[in-house]
């Protein structure tokens, strides 16, 4: 009998992927399911990026490539960091990977030994915990509730650090909450980070361009913590390139070299064609994204307005990404027919079966009082989804 590893058995399935699979299964059975569960832009990759990929194929860029990425791509990323983030990363500090998820995994595997602690503010992206566990690390969760816009302070970070702390992982703009750390809030975190020279902070900035309220700010801009910060980004969200699979890091040279070593034994370099297409994205003026960002902002308003009319639902005001993370705890203890709602997972299953709307429970993101709505869908679809959710919630008592 085949026995799977304990490492695999301890790993949870991605809740976002699981809910997406359930909604596809119901659709295949003929049900009119609206899926708001997956974090994928509903826009197409810009034509100029696709043209760059076609040109790469015509020019036969189809061979093995350097493990950390083509030199011209890493130089383009270096220029992008300077232009958009005021960050100075040389090409040898940049590693290109097969998606930002692999970038994160590379960093964790290069830094974490069994028993090392990794601070993760909650709510968090679903894969952070599992990647840490695969490396043998111990996730230390610091809860940041809706009253604080789901963000932690330097004092809370300071309280969580122990002699075993090796790494902190967080995102801004945040998946699943849409919360965005201001420059002042990042400075507050930096004041605590600088007290612990062996602490490395992984700042996931994959949603940087989908920012509605202010200019995006990077933690690594502060020179006194620059050598302790790894900046993660990619092309999936802003450039609607989820299927192209390309992420990257800017990091201290020691960490970048270590990530290259790890990646060389797992996947080597990412797709040569994707890399050439990504150069076009890196060199493009971010202003070409205005139409998409404006559409997401309008959808955010639509969803927030609809949720504000649903009794018992509480929201923050997300400043970026394309998610709303409502607190639904007022519905715990209610029921309708055979459905008894004890937690957010029960509520999401109820909404899937009763309203045919697929959402993701907040348990997966570290907050059992909430659920995540992805508004990466047309306004027509969102209006119908909000109508269904409101009707279903009104039946609970």
N, C-alpha and C positions, 0 to 999 in steps of 0.2 A: 504493500500500500504506500502510495506517495505521501510523504509528510512535508508540509510547507514549513517555512522557517518561522520561528517565533517573532522575528522582526516583521514579517508580513502579517501574521495573525494579529499582532498588536496594532496594526494600521487600520484606521477608519477609512471607509470610502468617502470621497469628496461629496459633501451634501449637495452642492450645486449641480454636479454631474449626475448624482442619483436622482434628484428631482427632475432634471431635464430628461433623463431616461424614462421616468414614470409618465411624464406628460407625453412623450413620443409614443409610448405604448398605448395610452388611452386614445391618442389621435389615430393610431393604426387600427383601433377597434371602432372608429367612427365617431368618437366624441369630439365636440368642438371645444378643445382645450386652448386657453390662452396661457402661454408660458411667459412668465416674467421672472424666471428663475436663473437665467444664465447671463453672465456679465460680458455680453458681446454686442458691439455696436451694430445697429441695423443699417449701416451705410456701406457702400462698396468701397474697396480700395481705390484711391484716386488714379485716374488714367495715366498720369505721368509716371507713377510708380510702376504700374503694370507694363508701361512701355519700356522702362529701364530693365525690367526682368526679361522681356522679349529680346531686347538688344543683347543682354548677357548671354542668352541661349544662342542667338545667332553668332555671337563672337566666341562661342564654345567655352564659356566659363562653366564647365561641367565636371571639373576634376576635383580631387582632394584639395582642400584649402588649409592654410595655417590654422592650428588649433585655436588660438585666441581671436581669429578673424583676419580678413584681408587688411593689409596696411592702409589702403585708401579708405576703407570703411572706418577703421579706428581713428584715422586722422579726421574724418568727417564728424565722428562722434565727439572727438576732442574739441573741435570748433563749435559744435552744437552746445556743449557744456559751457563754453566761454560765452557764447552769444545769448543763450536762454537762461543760464543759471549762475553766471558769474563764478564758475568753478574752473579751476586749472588742473586738468588731468592730461598728462602726456599720453601718447599712444601706448606706451608700455605699461600704463596703469589701467588700460581698458581691456576687458575680455568680453567677446561676443559669444552668446550661447543660444541654444535652441529654445528660446522663450525666457521670459523673466523668471519663471518658476525654476528652470535649471540654474539660472544665475544665482538665485537664492540658495538652492540646494548646494551648489558649488561652495559658496561662502560658509554655509553651516558645516559641511563636511571637512573643510580645511581648518576650521577653528575649534570645533566641539569634540571633546573627549567624553566618554561615558561618565556620567555624574556631574558634568558641567551644567550650570544653570543658565537659562536663556529667558530674559524678561520680555514678555509679550503683553502690551496693553490690550485690554478687551473693550469693545469688540475688535476682532482681528480677521484677516483673510484666512479661510479654512485650512489652507495647506501649511501655514507656518508651524502649527503644532505638530503635524505629522512628519514634516521634514526634520524637525528637531528630535523627535522620538526615534526616527530611523538612525540618526547619528549617535543615539545613546544619551542625548541631553535631557535635562529636566526642565520642562516649561514652567515658568513662574508667571502667573497671570496677575496683572494689575488692573482691577476693574475701573472703568471710566463710564459712569452712567450718563443717561440722557440729559440730566440736569447740568452736566459739565460739557455738553456738546460732544460727549464721548471722547474727550481728550484728557491725558494725564498731565500733571505738573512736574516740575523738577523735584519738588519735595517728595512727591509720591514715588518717583523713580529712585530717589536717594534712599527712601525707606525700604525699597525692594532689593537693593544691592547687598550682596553678601560676599564673603571671601571666595565663594564658588561661582560667582557671576562671571560669565565670559562674553555674553552677547546680549544685545537688545534688538528686537525687530519691530518696526512699525511702518505704517504707510500714511502718506499725505499727498493729495487727497486720499481719504480712507475708503477702502472697501471693507465693510459693508455700509458705513454710516454716511459717507459723503463729507465728513468733517475735514476741515483744512486747518492746519497749524499756521498761525501767523508768525511773522519774523520775531515778534516779542516772545511768543510762546516757545519757539524753537531756541531762542537765546536762553530762556529759563531752563530748558532741558540741558543745553550746553553747559550751563553753570554747574549742573550736577555731574555731567559726564566728565568734565575736566578734572574732577576730584578723584577719578578712578582711571588712571592711565592704562590699565590693562583691559578696560572695557571697550569693546567694539560695538558700534551701532550701525545696523543695516537699515537704511532709510529707503523704502520702496516708493518711488515717485512715478509709477507707471501711468497715473492719471493726471500728470502735471498740467497738460494743456486743457483739460476739461475742468476749468476753474472759473466760477461765475462771479465771484465777489471781489477778487483782488489778484495781484501778481503772485505767481507761484514762488515760494521761498524754499530753499534747500538748506538742510542742516549743515552740510559741508562748507557753506559760505563762511562760517566762523573759523578763522585761522587757528584758534587755540584748540579746536577739536578736529580739525581737518584730517589729521593722521589717524583718528579713531573712527572715521566714518566711511562706510561703503555706500555709494549711491547706486541704486538699481533702477533701471528704466527699460524701455522697449518700444516696439512699434505697434503693438496689438490694439491699443485702445484709441489713441488720438488719430492714428492713420488707418484704422479699420483693417488691420492686417492680422487678425487672430489666427488664421490658418497658415500664415507664412512662417510662424514660429521663430521670432528673433527677439532676444533680450540682451542686455549688456550691463556691465558694472563699470563704475569709476572707483578706484580704490587705491590705498597705499600700495606701492610696488610689491612689497612682500606678499600681500594678500592676492594681488592680481597674478603674480607668478605661481602661487600655490593653487589658485583656481584653474590656471592653465594646465598644471600638472594633473589635477583631478579630472578635468574634462578630457584630457588626452587619453585617459584610460576608460572613459565611458562612451562618449559620443564623437570625440574629435571636434572638428569645426562644423558649424551649422551650414545649412544649404548654401552653396555658392551662388545660386540664382537669387535667393532671398537676400543675401548680403549685398549684391549689386543693386537690387531694388531698394534696399534700406538706405543706400547712399543718397538716392534721390529724395527720400523722406528727410534725412538728416540735413540736407542742404537746402530744403525748401523753406520759404518764409512761413512761419507759423500762422501768419494772418490768413492763409488759405483755408484754415480750419474754422474761420469765424461762422460760416453757415451752419456747420455741424454743431458747434458749441451753442449757437443761438437756438437751434432746434432742441437740444437737450435742456436748455434753460427754460424754454416754454413748456416742455413736458414736465419738468420739475414743478413748475407753478401749477399745472393741471393736476398732478397727483397730490400735491400738498393741499390744494383747495378742496379736492374731493375727500381726502382723509380728514380734513378739519370739520367736515359735516357728519362724520361718523362718530357717534357717542362712544366714549371710552378709549378712543385711539389718541395717542400722544406722539408728537414728532419733534425732532430738532429742525433746524433750518440748514440743510446740507449745502455747503458752499462749493462742492465740486463732485467729480465722478458722475455716475448716472444711477444712483441708488437713493432710496429712502428706507429708513430702518425704524419703523414705528414700534412703540411700546404698546402691546396688546394685553397686558396683564389684567386689565379690568374685566376681561372676558373669561379668565380662569375661574372655574367653578360653575360655568353655565353649561347648558345642554340644548340640543334640538334633536328630537326623535332618538335614534340610537347613538348619536354623537355626544360624547361627554368631553368637555374641554378642560383639561387640567394644566396644560402648558402650551407653549407656542407650537410645538410639534403637532399636538392634537389639533390646534386651530388650522395649521397649514394643511393637514390631511382633510379636515372638514371643508376648507375652502376649495381644495382640489376636487373633492367628490360632490359637494353641493353647488359650488359656483363654477366649477371647471376652470379655475385659475390656479396656476402653479406658481408658488412662492417658495422661499427657503426659510426654514426655521432658524431663529436666532441662536439656538443651542449650538449649531455648527460654527457660529462666529464668536462664541463665548458669552452670549447674553441670552439667557432662556426666557426673558420677558418680551422679546422682540421677534419680528420677522423681516426679511429683506425683500423689497420690491425693486426690480430692475426696470427702469423706464426707457430702456433701449428698444422702443417699439413705437409705431405710429400713434399719433394723437387719437385717431379713430379707435385703434386697438386699446389704448389706455383708457379712453372714456368708457368703453364697453366693460373692460376689466374692473374699473372702479365701481361701475353700476352693479356688476355681479357681486363684488365683495361687499358693498353696502347692503344689498338685499340679503345676502347670506348672514351677515352679522346681525341684522335686524331680527332674525328668527331665533337667535340665541337668548335664552333667559334662565 
